[in-house]
Amino acid sequence: MSLPELIIRGPRVVLPDAIAPRSIHIRNGRIVSITDLDHTTFDCEVIEADEGSVIMPGLVDTHVHINSPGRTEWEGFQTATRAAAAGGVTTLVDMPLNSIPPTTTLAGFKTKLETATTNCFVDVGFWGGVVPGNTGELARMFEAGVVGFKCFLVPSGVDEFPHVTENDLREAMPELTRLDAMLIVHAELPGPIKAESDRAESYQSFLRSRPRAAENEAVALMIRLSREFGTRVHIVHLSSADAVPLLRRAQADGL
């Protein structure tokens, strides 16, 4: 057994099937064993967690809008990652829109990386974006390290990140399949969305302006295209229960 360089002990350690007193033995930055709390300690640094603390794996938040550079007043790498660290989140994955430039080209990705350097208090990953006309950039961004790609099927809310149509997806998805890259999708189609959404007077009127059909039709479209092109697809922030059986059947079919 590898001798630990660090032991973290506490009365409340989150395990796969319980919360219990344990000692966590760490060497070279990795957990090498988890033992009973009264296990004989070694000649190494020991951190004793108090009764009010919980020892748990770091959380990973894969859907974060850091908005920097360009809109850092909304959120930046320093504030986002410090807040994450304070809450036990040890990895963030940044969305490709809201920053200026967005992460839709290799040059834009490099600008994002330069902005993040020396400003992060936790690990950070990056999504790339699929927008009309950028298929030639996808492989370059993927090779440079983006974890996958995001697209919107309705206007994203920022002009720098336009939404894609089915024709745009038919161009991009074969390349994503070739790369074995995941496409995460804001799945609403603009057709069923009611015009009242532009002049909504209350939250309830806004909800009425976004019928389930907008999401259901978008999910059905992405299932059909995933089946056709063999692309790995993930639907983000699903809200329509009607779409759940569609997704279950698609998964059962191996999509």
C-alpha positions in Angstrom: 0.0 0.0 0.0 1.3 3.5 -0.9 2.1 5.5 2.2 0.1 8.7 2.4 1.5 12.2 2.3 -1.7 13.7 3.6 -4.6 12.3 5.7 -7.9 14.1 6.0 -10.0 12.8 8.9 -13.5 13.7 9.9 -16.8 12.5 11.4 -18.8 13.1 8.3 -17.3 11.8 5.1 -19.6 11.5 2.1 -19.2 7.9 0.7 -21.1 6.2 -2.2 -23.6 4.7 0.2 -23.4 6.5 3.5 -22.0 9.5 5.4 -19.7 8.1 8.1 -16.5 8.8 10.1 -13.5 8.1 7.9 -9.8 8.8 7.2 -8.9 9.7 3.6 -5.3 8.9 2.6 -3.8 10.9 -0.2 -0.5 10.6 -2.1 0.6 12.6 -5.1 -2.7 14.4 -5.2 -4.8 11.2 -5.4 -6.8 9.2 -2.8 -5.0 5.9 -2.2 -7.3 4.5 0.5 -10.2 5.3 2.8 -10.0 3.8 6.2 -11.9 3.8 9.5 -11.4 7.0 11.5 -9.4 5.3 14.3 -7.0 3.7 11.8 -3.4 4.2 12.8 -2.0 7.4 11.4 1.2 7.7 9.5 4.1 10.2 9.8 2.5 12.8 7.5 0.4 15.9 7.5 -3.1 15.3 9.1 -6.1 17.6 8.6 -8.8 17.1 11.2 -12.3 18.2 10.1 -14.5 19.5 12.9 -18.0 18.3 13.8 -19.6 21.0 11.6 -17.7 20.1 8.5 -18.6 17.7 5.7 -15.8 16.0 3.6 -17.1 15.3 0.1 -15.9 15.1 -3.5 -15.7 18.5 -5.2 -18.8 19.3 -7.3 -18.6 19.8 -11.0 -20.9 22.5 -12.6 -21.0 21.9 -16.3 -23.3 24.8 -17.2 -21.9 28.2 -16.1 -22.1 31.5 -17.9 -18.9 33.4 -16.9 -19.4 36.1 -19.6 -15.8 37.2 -19.6 -14.2 38.9 -21.5 -16.5 41.5 -22.8 -19.3 41.4 -20.2 -17.2 40.9 -17.0 -19.6 43.2 -15.2 -22.2 40.4 -15.4 -19.7 37.8 -14.1 -16.0 37.2 -14.4 -13.5 34.4 -13.8 -12.4 35.7 -10.4 -15.9 36.1 -9.0 -17.3 33.0 -10.6 -14.5 30.7 -9.4 -14.2 32.2 -6.0 -17.9 31.7 -5.4 -17.6 28.2 -6.7 -14.8 27.4 -4.3 -16.7 28.8 -1.4 -19.6 26.4 -2.2 -17.6 23.3 -2.7 -17.6 23.4 -6.5 -14.1 22.5 -7.7 -14.7 22.5 -11.5 -16.7 24.9 -13.7 -17.4 24.5 -17.4 -18.0 27.8 -19.1 -20.7 28.4 -21.8 -19.5 29.8 -25.1 -21.9 32.8 -25.4 -22.2 36.1 -23.6 -18.4 36.8 -23.8 -17.1 39.1 -26.4 -15.8 37.5 -28.5 -17.8 34.3 -28.0 -16.1 30.9 -28.1 -17.1 30.1 -31.7 -13.6 30.3 -33.3 -10.1 29.3 -32.3 -9.2 32.9 -32.0 -12.1 33.5 -29.7 -11.2 30.5 -27.6 -7.6 31.7 -27.2 -8.9 35.1 -26.0 -11.0 33.4 -23.4 -8.1 31.3 -22.2 -5.9 34.4 -22.0 -8.6 36.1 -19.9 -8.9 33.1 -17.6 -5.2 32.7 -17.0 -4.2 33.7 -13.4 -7.9 34.6 -12.6 -9.2 31.1 -11.6 -9.5 29.7 -8.1 -10.9 26.3 -9.3 -10.5 24.1 -12.4 -12.3 25.5 -15.5 -13.3 23.8 -18.7 -14.9 25.4 -21.8 -17.7 24.6 -24.2 -17.3 25.8 -27.8 -20.2 27.1 -29.8 -22.0 26.0 -33.0 -23.3 29.0 -34.9 -24.2 29.5 -38.6 -21.1 29.2 -40.8 -18.4 28.1 -38.2 -18.2 24.4 -39.1 -14.6 24.9 -40.2 -13.7 26.1 -36.7 -15.0 23.1 -34.8 -12.1 20.8 -35.2 -9.6 23.6 -34.4 -11.4 24.4 -31.1 -11.8 20.7 -30.2 -8.1 20.0 -30.7 -7.4 23.1 -28.6 -9.3 21.7 -25.7 -13.0 22.6 -25.6 -15.0 19.8 -24.0 -17.8 19.9 -26.6 -20.2 22.3 -28.3 -23.4 24.2 -27.5 -26.0 25.6 -29.9 -29.3 27.4 -29.6 -32.3 26.7 -31.8 -33.9 30.0 -30.8 -32.2 33.4 -30.5 -29.7 33.2 -27.6 -30.3 36.7 -26.3 -27.0 38.1 -27.5 -26.2 39.1 -31.1 -22.7 37.6 -31.0 -24.1 34.0 -30.7 -26.8 33.5 -33.4 -29.1 30.5 -33.3 -28.9 27.6 -35.8 -31.4 26.2 -38.2 -31.8 22.6 -39.3 -29.8 23.4 -42.4 -26.9 24.7 -40.2 -27.1 21.5 -38.1 -27.0 19.4 -41.2 -23.7 21.0 -42.0 -22.2 20.9 -38.5 -23.3 17.5 -37.2 -21.4 15.3 -39.5 -18.2 17.1 -38.4 -19.2 16.7 -34.7 -19.7 13.0 -35.3 -16.3 12.8 -37.0 -14.8 14.4 -33.9 -16.9 12.3 -31.5 -17.8 15.6 -29.9 -21.0 16.1 -27.9 -23.5 18.7 -28.9 -25.5 20.3 -26.1 -28.7 22.0 -27.3 -31.0 24.8 -26.0 -34.0 23.0 -27.5 -36.8 25.4 -28.4 -38.0 26.1 -31.9 -39.1 29.7 -32.7 -42.2 28.7 -34.6 -44.5 27.8 -31.7 -43.3 30.7 -29.5 -46.0 33.3 -29.3 -45.4 36.9 -30.1 -46.6 38.0 -26.7 -43.1 37.0 -25.3 -41.8 40.3 -26.7 -44.3 42.3 -24.5 -44.8 40.0 -21.6 -46.2 41.9 -18.6 -45.7 39.2 -16.0 -43.9 35.9 -15.4 -47.1 34.0 -16.1 -47.7 35.7 -19.4 -44.1 34.9 -20.3 -44.7 31.2 -19.5 -47.8 31.2 -21.7 -45.7 32.6 -24.5 -43.4 29.6 -24.4 -45.7 26.6 -25.1 -44.5 23.0 -24.6 -44.7 22.5 -28.4 -41.6 24.8 -28.9 -39.5 22.4 -26.8 -41.2 19.1 -27.9 -40.7 19.9 -31.6 -37.1 20.9 -31.0 -36.3 17.7 -29.0 -37.9 15.6 -31.8 -35.8 17.4 -34.4 -32.6 16.7 -32.4 -33.5 13.0 -32.0 -34.1 12.8 -35.7 -30.8 14.4 -36.6 -28.9 12.4 -34.0 -30.3 9.3 -35.5 -29.4 10.4 -39.0 -25.9 11.6 -38.3 -24.9 9.5 -35.3 -24.0 12.6 -33.3 -24.0 12.6 -29.5 -26.6 15.1 -28.3 -27.6 16.3 -24.9 -30.7 18.5 -24.2 -30.0 21.2 -21.6 -32.5 22.5 -19.0 -35.4 20.3 -20.2 -38.7 21.6 -18.9 -41.4 19.8 -20.9 -42.5 16.5 -19.4 -43.9 15.6 -22.8 -40.3 15.2 -24.2 -39.2 12.7 -21.6 -40.7 9.6 -23.3 -39.2 10.8 -26.6 -35.8 10.9 -25.0 -36.2 7.6 -23.2 -37.1 5.9 -26.5 -34.1 7.5 -28.2 -31.8 6.3 -25.5 -33.3 2.8 -25.6 -32.6 2.9 -29.4 -28.9 3.6 -28.6 -28.9 7.3 -29.5 
